[in-house]
Amino acid sequence: MRLVLRSIFILIVIFLLSACSDNATIIESKEDLKDVNCMKLVVFPPDKFLSEIVQKLYKFDENCSYKLSVSQKSGITCNSNQNADKKILANFPSGYIRLDLTKDSKTIFSYYRDLTDRADEEDVKKAFAILQKHLK
C-alpha cells in the first residue's frame, strides 16, 4: 500500500512539473515583510531594460540587507504534450517575469508570472506595484 501511495505521489509531482502554467504566483512571509525599509537591487542576468525601469520605481540602497532579485526570460518552449491544445488555440506562455525579495538567503516575497512574450514596461510596473502593496 505504501509503495502505491508513493508511486501516485511521484506521478502527480512529475505531471505538475511537466505542464506549463500561465497563472501569476505570489508567495509571501507577512511577518518578515513588515520589517522591510530598504532594498538592494540585483538584476540577473544583467538586463539594462529591467534595471532602468525598476530604478525609476524605487530608491535602492546598495548597503541594504534585503535583496530584490529581478529577472525575465522569453523564448521558452514548453515540450509537454499535456498542453498541445492550448499551444494551438491560445497565446501560450513563452516567457516570464520574476521578483524575489530575500534576506540572509531566506525568501520573504516571490512574484512569478508567465508571459506570452518578453516582459514590457507595464509587466515590470505591475509586478513591482504588487510587491509594494504587500510591503505596506
C-alpha positions in Angstrom: 0.0 0.0 0.0 2.8 2.4 0.9 4.5 1.7 -2.4 1.3 2.5 -4.3 0.9 5.8 -2.5 4.5 6.7 -3.1 4.1 5.9 -6.8 0.9 8.0 -7.1 2.7 10.9 -5.3 5.7 10.7 -7.7 3.4 10.6 -10.8 1.5 13.7 -9.5 4.7 15.6 -9.0 6.0 14.7 -12.4 2.8 15.8 -14.0 2.8 19.1 -12.3 6.4 19.8 -13.2 6.0 18.8 -16.8 3.0 21.1 -17.5 3.5 24.8 -18.1 1.3 27.4 -16.3 0.1 30.8 -17.2 -1.0 32.0 -13.7 0.8 34.6 -11.6 2.1 33.1 -8.3 2.8 35.2 -5.2 4.4 33.8 -2.1 5.0 36.0 0.9 6.0 35.9 4.6 3.8 38.6 6.1 5.8 38.7 9.3 9.1 39.3 7.6 7.6 41.8 5.1 6.6 44.3 7.7 10.3 45.0 8.6 11.4 45.9 5.1 12.6 49.5 5.0 15.1 49.3 2.1 16.1 47.0 -0.8 19.2 46.3 -2.8 18.6 45.7 -6.5 20.0 42.6 -8.3 19.0 42.1 -11.9 20.2 38.7 -13.1 21.1 38.0 -15.8 22.1 41.7 -16.3 19.3 43.4 -18.2 19.6 47.2 -18.8 15.9 47.5 -19.7 14.7 45.9 -16.5 17.3 47.8 -14.4 16.2 51.2 -15.8 12.5 50.6 -15.2 12.8 49.3 -11.7 15.3 52.0 -10.6 12.7 54.6 -11.6 10.2 53.0 -9.3 12.2 52.8 -6.1 15.4 54.3 -4.5 17.5 51.2 -3.9 20.3 51.1 -1.3 23.4 49.0 -2.1 24.1 48.5 1.6 20.7 47.1 2.4 20.4 43.5 3.7 17.1 43.0 1.8 17.9 42.0 -1.8 15.3 42.3 -4.6 16.2 40.0 -7.5 14.5 40.7 -10.8 14.6 38.5 -13.8 12.8 37.9 -17.0 13.1 35.4 -19.8 11.5 34.9 -23.2 11.6 32.4 -26.0 10.8 29.5 -23.7 9.3 26.4 -25.3 7.1 24.0 -23.3 7.5 20.5 -24.6 4.7 19.0 -22.5 2.1 17.1 -24.6 -0.4 18.0 -21.9 -0.7 21.5 -23.4 -0.9 20.7 -27.1 -4.4 22.1 -27.4 -3.5 25.3 -25.5 -0.4 25.9 -27.7 -2.6 25.7 -30.9 -5.7 27.6 -29.7 -4.3 30.3 -27.4 -1.4 32.6 -26.6 0.7 30.1 -24.8 3.3 31.4 -22.4 6.9 31.6 -23.7 8.4 33.8 -21.1 8.2 35.0 -17.5 8.9 37.8 -15.1 10.1 37.1 -11.6 10.8 39.2 -8.5 12.3 37.6 -5.3 12.9 39.6 -2.1 15.3 37.9 0.2 17.2 38.5 3.4 20.1 36.3 4.5 19.2 33.7 1.8 15.6 33.5 3.1 12.9 34.3 0.5 10.2 36.6 2.1 8.4 37.5 -1.1 8.3 36.0 -4.5 6.3 37.0 -7.6 6.2 34.9 -10.8 4.1 35.4 -13.9 4.1 33.7 -17.2 4.1 35.9 -20.3 3.5 35.3 -24.0 6.5 37.4 -24.9 9.4 39.4 -23.4 8.4 41.5 -20.3 7.5 45.0 -21.2 7.4 48.1 -19.1 3.8 47.5 -17.9 4.6 43.9 -16.8 7.5 45.2 -14.7 5.5 48.1 -13.2 2.6 45.7 -12.4 4.9 43.2 -10.7 6.6 46.0 -8.7 3.3 47.5 -7.7 2.2 44.1 -6.3 5.4 43.9 -4.3 4.9 47.5 -2.9 1.3 46.6 -2.0 2.5 43.6 0.1 5.1 45.8 1.8 2.5 48.2 3.2 
